[in-house]
């Protein structure tokens, strides 16, 4: 067992919260990239793209 699996002294959850925020941000980046890919694919196929996909694709990575 590593020390990373042990809870921090005095009940602090900072690293766990930070890791969760990083996972959330990584997930958001994947969603943005997927929206950009769909935008490109729809344009090449001549299909309309839903507005929510356009808004997501416009977000910065």
Biopython code that builds the backbone (N, CA, C, O; Angstrom):
import numpy as np
from Bio.PDB.StructureBuilder import StructureBuilder

atoms = [
    (1, "UNK", "N", (0.844, -1.177, 0.000)),
    (1, "UNK", "CA", (0.000, 0.000, 0.000)),
    (1, "UNK", "C", (0.887, 1.236, 0.000)),
    (1, "UNK", "O", (1.899, 1.283, 0.699)),
    (2, "UNK", "N", (0.505, 2.227, -0.781)),
    (2, "UNK", "CA", (1.278, 3.463, -0.840)),
    (2, "UNK", "C", (0.678, 4.503, 0.079)),
    (2, "UNK", "O", (-0.470, 4.387, 0.509)),
    (3, "UNK", "N", (1.458, 5.511, 0.371)),
    (3, "UNK", "CA", (0.954, 6.571, 1.246)),
    (3, "UNK", "C", (-0.095, 7.424, 0.549)),
    (3, "UNK", "O", (-0.870, 8.111, 1.215)),
    (4, "UNK", "N", (-0.133, 7.394, -0.782)),
    (4, "UNK", "CA", (-1.127, 8.180, -1.516)),
    (4, "UNK", "C", (-2.544, 7.689, -1.239)),
    (4, "UNK", "O", (-3.505, 8.445, -1.389)),
    (5, "UNK", "N", (-2.677, 6.428, -0.837)),
    (5, "UNK", "CA", (-3.997, 5.873, -0.572)),
    (5, "UNK", "C", (-4.483, 6.192, 0.833)),
    (5, "UNK", "O", (-5.649, 5.956, 1.148)),
    (6, "UNK", "N", (-3.607, 6.726, 1.689)),
    (6, "UNK", "CA", (-3.968, 7.025, 3.067)),
    (6, "UNK", "C", (-4.578, 8.414, 3.177)),
    (6, "UNK", "O", (-4.195, 9.318, 2.434)),
    (7, "UNK", "N", (-5.531, 8.596, 4.103)),
    (7, "UNK", "CA", (-6.121, 9.921, 4.279)),
    (7, "UNK", "C", (-5.082, 10.890, 4.843)),
    (7, "UNK", "O", (-4.146, 10.476, 5.528)),
    (8, "UNK", "N", (-5.249, 12.164, 4.556)),
    (8, "UNK", "CA", (-4.329, 13.179, 5.051)),
    (8, "UNK", "C", (-4.602, 13.473, 6.511)),
    (8, "UNK", "O", (-5.704, 13.237, 7.006)),
    (9, "UNK", "N", (-3.605, 13.984, 7.193)),
    (9, "UNK", "CA", (-3.747, 14.352, 8.597)),
    (9, "UNK", "C", (-4.762, 15.483, 8.735)),
    (9, "UNK", "O", (-4.909, 16.299, 7.825)),
    (10, "UNK", "N", (-5.446, 15.533, 9.842)),
    (10, "UNK", "CA", (-6.430, 16.569, 10.183)),
    (10, "UNK", "C", (-7.615, 16.630, 9.231)),
    (10, "UNK", "O", (-8.284, 17.661, 9.159)),
    (11, "UNK", "N", (-7.892, 15.563, 8.504)),
    (11, "UNK", "CA", (-9.098, 15.472, 7.695)),
    (11, "UNK", "C", (-9.111, 16.310, 6.436)),
    (11, "UNK", "O", (-10.177, 16.493, 5.848)),
    (12, "UNK", "N", (-7.999, 16.817, 6.001)),
    (12, "UNK", "CA", (-7.955, 17.628, 4.779)),
    (12, "UNK", "C", (-8.204, 16.744, 3.567)),
    (12, "UNK", "O", (-7.713, 15.617, 3.498)),
    (13, "UNK", "N", (-8.965, 17.258, 2.617)),
    (13, "UNK", "CA", (-9.258, 16.497, 1.397)),
    (13, "UNK", "C", (-8.706, 17.199, 0.165)),
    (13, "UNK", "O", (-9.157, 16.931, -0.948)),
    (14, "UNK", "N", (-7.752, 18.080, 0.340)),
    (14, "UNK", "CA", (-7.258, 18.891, -0.772)),
    (14, "UNK", "C", (-6.788, 18.069, -1.969)),
    (14, "UNK", "O", (-7.252, 18.338, -3.077)),
    (15, "UNK", "N", (-5.904, 17.089, -1.822)),
    (15, "UNK", "CA", (-5.467, 16.339, -3.006)),
    (15, "UNK", "C", (-6.611, 15.581, -3.682)),
    (15, "UNK", "O", (-6.656, 15.510, -4.910)),
    (16, "UNK", "N", (-7.526, 15.019, -2.909)),
    (16, "UNK", "CA", (-8.653, 14.300, -3.512)),
    (16, "UNK", "C", (-9.535, 15.264, -4.301)),
    (16, "UNK", "O", (-9.977, 14.949, -5.406)),
    (17, "UNK", "N", (-9.785, 16.425, -3.735)),
    (17, "UNK", "CA", (-10.594, 17.434, -4.435)),
    (17, "UNK", "C", (-9.883, 17.925, -5.688)),
    (17, "UNK", "O", (-10.507, 18.132, -6.729)),
    (18, "UNK", "N", (-8.587, 18.107, -5.579)),
    (18, "UNK", "CA", (-7.814, 18.569, -6.728)),
    (18, "UNK", "C", (-7.823, 17.514, -7.829)),
    (18, "UNK", "O", (-7.972, 17.847, -9.005)),
    (19, "UNK", "N", (-7.667, 16.256, -7.461)),
    (19, "UNK", "CA", (-7.686, 15.178, -8.456)),
    (19, "UNK", "C", (-9.052, 15.108, -9.133)),
    (19, "UNK", "O", (-9.142, 14.873, -10.338)),
    (20, "UNK", "N", (-10.101, 15.310, -8.364)),
    (20, "UNK", "CA", (-11.453, 15.285, -8.939)),
    (20, "UNK", "C", (-11.656, 16.445, -9.902)),
    (20, "UNK", "O", (-12.262, 16.274, -10.960)),
    (21, "UNK", "N", (-11.152, 17.631, -9.544)),
    (21, "UNK", "CA", (-11.254, 18.789, -10.438)),
    (21, "UNK", "C", (-10.480, 18.543, -11.736)),
    (21, "UNK", "O", (-10.934, 18.922, -12.816)),
    (22, "UNK", "N", (-9.316, 17.908, -11.626)),
    (22, "UNK", "CA", (-8.526, 17.600, -12.819)),
    (22, "UNK", "C", (-9.259, 16.607, -13.722)),
    (22, "UNK", "O", (-9.258, 16.757, -14.944)),
    (23, "UNK", "N", (-9.883, 15.595, -13.118)),
    (23, "UNK", "CA", (-10.654, 14.625, -13.907)),
    (23, "UNK", "C", (-11.829, 15.300, -14.594)),
    (23, "UNK", "O", (-12.128, 15.014, -15.753)),
    (24, "UNK", "N", (-12.499, 16.202, -13.873)),
    (24, "UNK", "CA", (-13.631, 16.936, -14.458)),
    (24, "UNK", "C", (-13.167, 17.797, -15.630)),
    (24, "UNK", "O", (-13.838, 17.867, -16.659)),
    (25, "UNK", "N", (-12.017, 18.449, -15.470)),
    (25, "UNK", "CA", (-11.491, 19.298, -16.540)),
    (25, "UNK", "C", (-11.062, 18.463, -17.740)),
    (25, "UNK", "O", (-11.268, 18.862, -18.887)),
    (26, "UNK", "N", (-10.463, 17.298, -17.472)),
    (26, "UNK", "CA", (-10.086, 16.405, -18.568)),
    (26, "UNK", "C", (-11.323, 15.932, -19.329)),
    (26, "UNK", "O", (-11.322, 15.869, -20.558)),
    (27, "UNK", "N", (-12.365, 15.603, -18.590)),
    (27, "UNK", "CA", (-13.615, 15.147, -19.207)),
    (27, "UNK", "C", (-14.220, 16.264, -20.055)),
    (27, "UNK", "O", (-14.733, 16.019, -21.147)),
    (28, "UNK", "N", (-14.154, 17.495, -19.541)),
    (28, "UNK", "CA", (-14.685, 18.636, -20.290)),
    (28, "UNK", "C", (-13.894, 18.854, -21.585)),
    (28, "UNK", "O", (-14.477, 19.155, -22.627)),
    (29, "UNK", "N", (-12.580, 18.702, -21.520)),
    (29, "UNK", "CA", (-11.760, 18.859, -22.728)),
    (29, "UNK", "C", (-12.121, 17.825, -23.785)),
    (29, "UNK", "O", (-12.171, 18.141, -24.974)),
    (30, "UNK", "N", (-12.372, 16.599, -23.360)),
    (30, "UNK", "CA", (-12.768, 15.539, -24.300)),
    (30, "UNK", "C", (-14.103, 15.898, -24.945)),
    (30, "UNK", "O", (-14.276, 15.720, -26.151)),
    (31, "UNK", "N", (-15.040, 16.400, -24.155)),
    (31, "UNK", "CA", (-16.342, 16.777, -24.694)),
    (31, "UNK", "C", (-16.215, 17.928, -25.697)),
    (31, "UNK", "O", (-16.893, 17.936, -26.724)),
    (32, "UNK", "N", (-15.349, 18.897, -25.397)),
    (32, "UNK", "CA", (-15.150, 20.020, -26.315)),
    (32, "UNK", "C", (-14.555, 19.526, -27.624)),
    (32, "UNK", "O", (-14.990, 19.936, -28.700)),
    (33, "UNK", "N", (-13.564, 18.649, -27.535)),
    (33, "UNK", "CA", (-12.949, 18.118, -28.756)),
    (33, "UNK", "C", (-13.945, 17.297, -29.573)),
    (33, "UNK", "O", (-13.937, 17.348, -30.803)),
    (34, "UNK", "N", (-14.795, 16.545, -28.893)),
    (34, "UNK", "CA", (-15.815, 15.760, -29.595)),
    (34, "UNK", "C", (-16.808, 16.688, -30.297)),
    (34, "UNK", "O", (-17.235, 16.410, -31.417)),
    (35, "UNK", "N", (-17.169, 17.782, -29.644)),
    (35, "UNK", "CA", (-18.089, 18.743, -30.259)),
    (35, "UNK", "C", (-17.451, 19.386, -31.489)),
    (35, "UNK", "O", (-18.125, 19.600, -32.497)),
    (36, "UNK", "N", (-16.158, 19.694, -31.412)),
    (36, "UNK", "CA", (-15.470, 20.276, -32.563)),
    (36, "UNK", "C", (-15.411, 19.285, -33.716)),
    (36, "UNK", "O", (-15.569, 19.668, -34.875)),
    (37, "UNK", "N", (-15.186, 18.027, -33.405)),
    (37, "UNK", "CA", (-15.163, 17.002, -34.439)),
    (37, "UNK", "C", (-16.537, 16.859, -35.089)),
    (37, "UNK", "O", (-16.640, 16.734, -36.309)),
    (38, "UNK", "N", (-17.592, 16.878, -34.274)),
    (38, "UNK", "CA", (-18.940, 16.779, -34.829)),
    (38, "UNK", "C", (-19.261, 17.978, -35.714)),
    (38, "UNK", "O", (-19.903, 17.835, -36.754)),
    (39, "UNK", "N", (-18.815, 19.156, -35.300)),
    (39, "UNK", "CA", (-19.040, 20.359, -36.101)),
    (39, "UNK", "C", (-18.388, 20.207, -37.475)),
    (39, "UNK", "O", (-19.004, 20.514, -38.495)),
    (40, "UNK", "N", (-17.158, 19.738, -37.498)),
    (40, "UNK", "CA", (-16.442, 19.537, -38.759)),
    (40, "UNK", "C", (-17.114, 18.466, -39.611)),
    (40, "UNK", "O", (-17.287, 18.637, -40.818)),
    (41, "UNK", "N", (-17.487, 17.367, -38.976)),
    (41, "UNK", "CA", (-18.124, 16.267, -39.701)),
    (41, "UNK", "C", (-19.464, 16.700, -40.289)),
    (41, "UNK", "O", (-19.759, 16.421, -41.451)),
    (42, "UNK", "N", (-20.272, 17.382, -39.481)),
    (42, "UNK", "CA", (-21.570, 17.864, -39.976)),
    (42, "UNK", "C", (-21.398, 18.815, -41.151)),
    (42, "UNK", "O", (-22.150, 18.755, -42.124)),
    (43, "UNK", "N", (-20.399, 19.695, -41.053)),
    (43, "UNK", "CA", (-20.158, 20.652, -42.143)),
    (43, "UNK", "C", (-19.790, 19.907, -43.430)),
    (43, "UNK", "O", (-20.293, 20.237, -44.504)),
    (44, "UNK", "N", (-18.917, 18.909, -43.320)),
    (44, "UNK", "CA", (-18.492, 18.165, -44.511)),
    (44, "UNK", "C", (-19.626, 17.329, -45.103)),
    (44, "UNK", "O", (-19.681, 17.111, -46.314)),
    (45, "UNK", "N", (-20.531, 16.865, -44.237)),
    (45, "UNK", "CA", (-21.657, 16.062, -44.716)),
    (45, "UNK", "C", (-22.854, 16.917, -45.111)),
    (45, "UNK", "O", (-23.837, 16.411, -45.652)),
    (46, "UNK", "N", (-22.765, 18.207, -44.838)),
    (46, "UNK", "CA", (-23.869, 19.100, -45.181)),
    (46, "UNK", "C", (-25.050, 18.976, -44.239)),
    (46, "UNK", "O", (-26.176, 19.291, -44.624)),
    (47, "UNK", "N", (-24.824, 18.527, -43.023)),
    (47, "UNK", "CA", (-25.895, 18.373, -42.040)),
    (47, "UNK", "C", (-25.913, 19.566, -41.086)),
    (47, "UNK", "O", (-24.880, 20.191, -40.845)),
    (48, "UNK", "N", (-27.087, 19.875, -40.549)),
    (48, "UNK", "CA", (-27.147, 20.948, -39.551)),
    (48, "UNK", "C", (-26.588, 20.453, -38.208)),
    (48, "UNK", "O", (-26.754, 19.287, -37.850)),
    (49, "UNK", "N", (-25.934, 21.344, -37.482)),
    (49, "UNK", "CA", (-25.380, 21.009, -36.167)),
    (49, "UNK", "C", (-26.244, 21.673, -35.103)),
    (49, "UNK", "O", (-26.547, 22.860, -35.221)),
    (50, "UNK", "N", (-26.649, 20.942, -34.066)),
    (50, "UNK", "CA", (-27.449, 21.543, -32.990)),
    (50, "UNK", "C", (-26.698, 22.699, -32.325)),
    (50, "UNK", "O", (-25.468, 22.708, -32.260)),
    (51, "UNK", "N", (-27.452, 23.653, -31.844)),
    (51, "UNK", "CA", (-26.865, 24.843, -31.226)),
    (51, "UNK", "C", (-26.033, 24.495, -29.989)),
    (51, "UNK", "O", (-25.001, 25.123, -29.750)),
    (52, "UNK", "N", (-26.468, 23.497, -29.193)),
    (52, "UNK", "CA", (-25.715, 23.158, -27.990)),
    (52, "UNK", "C", (-24.334, 22.607, -28.337)),
    (52, "UNK", "O", (-23.385, 22.780, -27.571)),
    (53, "UNK", "N", (-24.219, 21.946, -29.489)),
    (53, "UNK", "CA", (-22.917, 21.434, -29.913)),
    (53, "UNK", "C", (-22.033, 22.605, -30.339)),
    (53, "UNK", "O", (-20.839, 22.626, -30.039)),
    (54, "UNK", "N", (-22.613, 23.566, -31.028)),
    (54, "UNK", "CA", (-21.859, 24.754, -31.442)),
    (54, "UNK", "C", (-21.330, 25.520, -30.237)),
    (54, "UNK", "O", (-20.174, 25.943, -30.223)),
    (55, "UNK", "N", (-22.177, 25.699, -29.223)),
    (55, "UNK", "CA", (-21.754, 26.417, -28.017)),
    (55, "UNK", "C", (-20.631, 25.677, -27.300)),
    (55, "UNK", "O", (-19.677, 26.297, -26.829)),
    (56, "UNK", "N", (-20.741, 24.354, -27.216)),
    (56, "UNK", "CA", (-19.709, 23.565, -26.564)),
    (56, "UNK", "C", (-18.399, 23.633, -27.347)),
    (56, "UNK", "O", (-17.324, 23.729, -26.755)),
    (57, "UNK", "N", (-18.488, 23.585, -28.668)),
    (57, "UNK", "CA", (-17.293, 23.635, -29.512)),
    (57, "UNK", "C", (-16.594, 24.994, -29.423)),
    (57, "UNK", "O", (-15.384, 25.078, -29.635)),
    (58, "UNK", "N", (-17.334, 26.044, -29.115)),
    (58, "UNK", "CA", (-16.756, 27.391, -29.012)),
    (58, "UNK", "C", (-15.995, 27.619, -27.707)),
    (58, "UNK", "O", (-15.257, 28.597, -27.583)),
    (59, "UNK", "N", (-16.169, 26.728, -26.736)),
    (59, "UNK", "CA", (-15.485, 26.910, -25.451)),
    (59, "UNK", "C", (-13.981, 26.679, -25.595)),
    (59, "UNK", "O", (-13.555, 25.848, -26.396)),
    (60, "UNK", "N", (-13.188, 27.401, -24.832)),
    (60, "UNK", "CA", (-11.731, 27.199, -24.910)),
    (60, "UNK", "C", (-11.316, 25.902, -24.231)),
    (60, "UNK", "O", (-11.952, 25.446, -23.281)),
    (61, "UNK", "N", (-10.243, 25.321, -24.736)),
    (61, "UNK", "CA", (-9.696, 24.120, -24.095)),
    (61, "UNK", "C", (-8.935, 24.579, -22.888)),
    (61, "UNK", "O", (-8.371, 23.758, -22.165)),
]
sb = StructureBuilder()
sb.init_structure("model")
sb.init_model(0)
sb.init_chain("A")
sb.init_seg("    ")
for serial, (resi, resn, name, xyz) in enumerate(atoms, 1):
    if name == "N":
        sb.init_residue(resn, " ", resi, " ")
    sb.init_atom(name, np.array(xyz, "f"), 0.0, 1.0, " ", f" {name:<3s}", serial, name[0])
structure = sb.get_structure()
